[in-house]
C-alpha cells in the first residue's frame, strides 16, 4: 500500500518511528543518514536522468545568485484543457514579481 506523506523526510521519519513494521520510504540518502535508515535500493526512478528540485518559499525575499552556482529551478504545470489564457494566468505571476524565466518547454503528459 502506498501512503502519501508531506515530504521524503516525513516518510523517512515515519519509518524510523516504526522499526517493527514492514515498511519502507522513498527518500534521498541524506534522509537515510539523518534517520539512521538502511538504503535497500538506489536509482529507482522510472526515467533516466530524473532529478528532484526543491523550492524555498516564504514571506521574506531571499536572494540567490543562480548564475554563480549554475543552479536552475524548474516548474512543471498541468493546465486545464481548452481554457483560454491558462498559460498566461499561470506564468504572469513571475512578471509581476520581476522573476526572469530562461525557458518555457511544452511536454506531453505521460498519461
JOLIN-V916641 format. One record per run of one state. SS is the DSSP state (h for helix, s for strand, l for the rest). FROM is the first residue (numbers start at 1). TO is the last residue. Records with the same first field share a line. If there is no record, write none. Layout:
# JOLIN-V916641
SS = FROM-TO / FROM-TO
This chain:
# JOLIN-V916641
l = 1-7 / 18-28 / 35-65 / 70-85 / 97-111
h = 8-17 / 29-34 / 66-69 / 86-96
